[in-house]
Amino acid sequence: MEEHSSGVSKKCENNRSIARPLIWSFLLTLMALVASQVMRLHQQQAASWLLWDYAGRIAALAALAALPSARVAAFRISKRQISLFEIVLWIVGICLLGSFGQWPRHLINAAFPATVLGVYPHPTGWLNAFDLVFGLALVAASEEIIFRQYIRRAIQPYLGNGIFVLLTTSVLFGAYHWWAGLGNILLATTIGIFLMLMLRRSGALWPVVLAHYLVDSIVFAQ
């Protein structure tokens, strides 16, 4: 019994030693993303705002791709474990949550205006079309890779794969929207919970990225 406990303890410690560099990589990646957000707050033009947004996300993904251990955790491709029909149901449900969540989001931001430090730009013409296609795809892919797939694998050795990982990743995702108001933070946290549940259910990341993209597309196309 003692030998078994010792073996389990040693395995846990090995997993944590592997996870530590992943956590440091996440913090460095998060620094790049937040720096991009801060720079965006000082932009008056939609084009420059989007340029800083794209640059921060691409730099964060490039940083993960440059480190072998981070690259494996962030960009591992897994097969889906559920049917396409169930994926559609998940996507429809999350899109409905995102749409109906706009009303309380606006109310909360209006009640706490001091928490709104910036707004999303309103590009027009070809820039708007480019952002709706490329920009939102980059947003969905980068945030799901970093805040769902990558950080989940980084903290699993410490928190397991249950409710603590679910809440931690979702709170981090919500906090990443710190500049857009308390309403955005709470809505992003809530949607993050369901996106993580979908990832755990589906096994594959691409359905979650698609759900994220469609949620944003519906909101920003309005």
Backbone torsions as a table, in degrees:
resi	resn	phi	psi	omega
1	MET	NA	-43.6	179.4
2	GLU	-65.3	-39.0	179.0
3	GLU	-63.5	-40.9	179.2
4	HIS	-63.7	-44.1	179.4
5	SER	-63.3	-39.9	179.0
6	SER	-64.6	-38.8	179.1
7	GLY	-66.3	-41.3	178.2
8	VAL	-64.4	-42.9	180.0
9	SER	-62.6	-41.4	-179.7
10	LYS	-67.0	-38.1	178.2
11	LYS	-64.6	-41.7	178.9
12	CYS	-62.8	-42.4	-179.8
13	GLU	-65.2	-38.2	177.2
14	ASN	-63.7	-42.6	178.6
15	ASN	-62.6	-38.8	-179.7
16	ARG	-70.5	-36.0	177.9
17	SER	-66.0	-31.9	175.9
18	ILE	-72.8	-34.6	-176.0
19	ALA	-76.5	-26.5	-175.6
20	ARG	-57.3	-47.3	176.9
21	PRO	-61.2	-30.6	178.5
22	LEU	-66.6	-38.4	179.1
23	ILE	-67.6	-42.1	177.2
24	TRP	-63.2	-38.7	177.6
25	SER	-64.5	-37.8	177.5
26	PHE	-63.0	-42.8	-179.5
27	LEU	-63.8	-40.1	177.4
28	LEU	-66.0	-40.5	177.5
29	THR	-63.6	-41.8	179.7
30	LEU	-63.9	-35.9	177.4
31	MET	-61.8	-41.0	178.4
32	ALA	-65.0	-40.9	179.7
33	LEU	-66.6	-44.0	-179.0
34	VAL	-67.8	-38.5	176.9
35	ALA	-59.8	-40.4	176.8
36	SER	-63.2	-41.3	178.4
37	GLN	-62.3	-43.1	-179.6
38	VAL	-62.8	-42.9	178.9
39	MET	-64.4	-35.5	179.4
40	ARG	-63.3	-34.5	-177.4
41	LEU	-62.9	-20.1	-177.9
42	HIS	-98.3	4.1	-178.0
43	GLN	-93.8	135.9	179.8
44	GLN	-100.2	-22.1	-177.9
45	GLN	-101.9	143.4	-179.0
46	ALA	-61.4	-39.1	-177.2
47	ALA	-63.1	-45.5	-179.8
48	SER	-69.8	-35.0	176.5
49	TRP	-60.2	-48.5	-178.8
50	LEU	-67.5	-35.5	179.3
51	LEU	-60.8	-45.6	177.9
52	TRP	-66.1	-36.9	178.4
53	ASP	-63.3	-50.1	179.6
54	TYR	-61.5	-42.9	-176.9
55	ALA	-62.0	-43.1	-179.5
56	GLY	-64.2	-41.8	-178.5
57	ARG	-69.7	-42.7	179.2
58	ILE	-65.3	-41.0	178.4
59	ALA	-63.0	-40.0	179.5
60	ALA	-64.3	-44.6	179.2
61	LEU	-67.1	-37.7	178.7
62	ALA	-64.6	-37.4	178.7
63	ALA	-63.8	-41.8	177.8
64	LEU	-67.0	-38.6	-179.0
65	ALA	-68.5	-25.5	-176.5
66	ALA	-77.6	-20.6	-178.1
67	LEU	-103.3	121.3	-174.3
68	PRO	-54.0	-48.5	-177.6
69	SER	-66.5	-40.0	178.6
70	ALA	-68.5	-37.0	-179.3
71	ARG	-62.2	-41.7	179.7
72	VAL	-64.1	-43.7	-178.4
73	ALA	-70.4	-36.4	-173.7
74	ALA	-82.9	-37.4	-169.8
75	PHE	-114.1	17.3	176.9
76	ARG	-66.0	134.4	-179.8
77	ILE	-102.3	124.9	-179.8
78	SER	-119.0	151.4	178.7
79	LYS	-78.5	146.0	177.9
80	ARG	-69.5	147.3	-176.8
81	GLN	-111.2	2.5	-179.2
82	ILE	-128.8	166.0	-178.1
83	SER	-74.9	160.8	176.4
84	LEU	-62.5	-33.1	178.3
85	PHE	-62.4	-43.7	179.1
86	GLU	-67.2	-35.3	176.2
87	ILE	-60.4	-43.5	178.2
88	VAL	-60.5	-42.1	179.5
89	LEU	-62.7	-43.3	177.6
90	TRP	-60.5	-46.8	-177.4
91	ILE	-63.1	-44.3	179.1
92	VAL	-61.4	-44.3	-179.9
93	GLY	-62.9	-43.9	-179.1
94	ILE	-69.3	-37.1	176.4
95	CYS	-64.1	-39.6	177.1
96	LEU	-65.0	-40.4	177.0
97	LEU	-61.1	-44.1	179.3
98	GLY	-63.8	-38.6	-179.2
99	SER	-70.6	-49.6	-179.1
100	PHE	-70.9	-21.5	178.8
101	GLY	-75.4	-10.2	-179.3
102	GLN	-67.3	-35.4	-178.5
103	TRP	-64.3	-52.8	176.4
104	PRO	-65.6	-29.8	177.3
105	ARG	-60.4	-46.7	179.0
106	HIS	-63.6	-40.6	-179.9
107	LEU	-63.3	-44.4	-178.2
108	ILE	-67.7	-42.3	178.1
109	ASN	-63.5	-36.9	177.9
110	ALA	-68.0	-33.8	179.6
111	ALA	-75.2	-27.0	-179.8
112	PHE	-127.2	66.2	-175.1
113	PRO	-63.5	-25.0	-178.7
114	ALA	-66.9	-18.3	179.9
115	THR	-83.0	-11.3	-180.0
116	VAL	-90.2	105.0	-175.4
117	LEU	-97.0	-11.3	-179.5
118	GLY	-167.3	171.5	179.7
119	VAL	-130.8	159.0	175.6
120	TYR	-74.1	146.1	-179.0
121	PRO	-74.6	166.2	178.0
122	HIS	-124.0	77.3	179.7
123	PRO	-67.5	158.5	179.5
124	THR	-127.1	167.7	175.1
125	GLY	62.4	-140.0	-175.8
126	TRP	-64.9	-31.4	-179.6
127	LEU	-65.6	-38.2	177.5
128	ASN	-65.0	-44.3	178.8
129	ALA	-63.2	-41.1	179.5
130	PHE	-63.3	-42.0	-178.5
131	ASP	-68.6	-38.7	179.9
132	LEU	-65.2	-29.8	-179.5
133	VAL	-93.0	-63.9	-175.7
134	PHE	-76.9	-47.9	-174.4
135	GLY	-61.3	-48.2	-179.4
136	LEU	-68.6	-31.8	175.6
137	ALA	-65.7	-40.2	177.6
138	LEU	-65.7	-41.4	177.5
139	VAL	-59.1	-50.9	-177.1
140	ALA	-62.6	-47.1	-177.2
141	ALA	-65.5	-47.5	-176.5
142	SER	-65.1	-44.1	-177.1
143	GLU	-71.1	-35.5	178.4
144	GLU	-72.6	-38.2	176.5
145	ILE	-63.5	-45.7	-173.6
146	ILE	-81.1	-50.1	-171.7
147	PHE	-91.5	-8.8	177.9
148	ARG	-114.9	-66.9	-173.2
149	GLN	-71.4	-49.7	-172.1
150	TYR	-70.7	-54.4	-175.2
151	ILE	-66.6	-29.6	177.0
152	ARG	-60.3	-45.4	-179.6
153	ARG	-71.0	-27.9	-179.0
154	ALA	-72.4	-35.8	-174.1
155	ILE	-102.4	-4.8	178.6
156	GLN	-55.0	-42.9	179.8
157	PRO	-60.7	-20.4	-179.7
158	TYR	-97.4	-37.5	-172.7
159	LEU	-113.4	-2.7	-176.7
160	GLY	77.3	-158.9	-177.2
161	ASN	-125.1	30.7	-176.7
162	GLY	-110.7	-139.5	-172.5
163	ILE	-65.3	-32.3	-177.6
164	PHE	-68.7	-40.6	175.7
165	VAL	-65.6	-42.4	179.4
166	LEU	-57.3	-48.7	-177.8
167	LEU	-72.0	-40.3	-177.8
168	THR	-63.2	-48.4	-179.9
169	THR	-64.1	-37.3	-178.5
170	SER	-71.4	-39.2	177.3
171	VAL	-66.1	-40.3	176.5
172	LEU	-61.6	-42.3	178.7
173	PHE	-64.0	-42.3	177.5
174	GLY	-65.1	-43.2	-179.4
175	ALA	-63.7	-27.4	177.8
176	TYR	-62.0	-20.9	178.0
177	HIS	-94.9	28.8	-173.4
178	TRP	-55.1	-31.5	-172.5
179	TRP	-84.6	-14.2	-171.4
180	ALA	-96.3	6.5	176.5
181	GLY	106.4	155.3	-178.6
182	LEU	-60.4	-37.4	178.7
183	GLY	-60.8	-41.9	177.5
184	ASN	-65.7	-39.6	-179.8
185	ILE	-61.7	-46.6	-178.2
186	LEU	-67.5	-41.0	179.3
187	LEU	-67.0	-41.9	178.4
188	ALA	-63.7	-38.9	177.5
189	THR	-62.8	-44.0	180.0
190	THR	-64.3	-47.7	178.4
191	ILE	-63.5	-36.6	178.4
192	GLY	-60.2	-35.5	178.0
193	ILE	-61.9	-45.9	-177.7
194	PHE	-72.9	-32.3	175.4
195	LEU	-66.2	-38.8	177.1
196	MET	-68.2	-40.0	175.6
197	LEU	-60.4	-40.1	178.3
198	MET	-65.0	-41.4	178.6
199	LEU	-62.4	-44.5	179.4
200	ARG	-64.6	-33.5	-179.6
201	ARG	-76.9	-43.9	-174.4
202	SER	-80.1	-31.7	-177.3
203	GLY	83.6	-30.1	-178.9
204	ALA	-104.6	150.9	-176.9
205	LEU	-85.2	-31.5	-171.7
206	TRP	-59.3	-36.1	176.9
207	PRO	-64.0	-33.1	180.0
208	VAL	-71.3	-40.7	175.9
209	VAL	-60.9	-43.3	179.1
210	LEU	-62.1	-43.6	178.4
211	ALA	-61.0	-44.2	179.2
212	HIS	-61.4	-45.4	-179.1
213	TYR	-61.0	-43.8	-178.2
214	LEU	-68.6	-37.6	176.1
215	VAL	-59.2	-49.4	-179.7
216	ASP	-65.8	-37.9	-179.5
217	SER	-62.2	-43.0	179.6
218	ILE	-63.5	-42.0	-177.9
219	VAL	-69.1	-47.5	-173.3
220	PHE	-81.9	-15.7	177.4
221	ALA	-80.7	-11.7	-177.7
222	GLN	-75.6	NA	NA
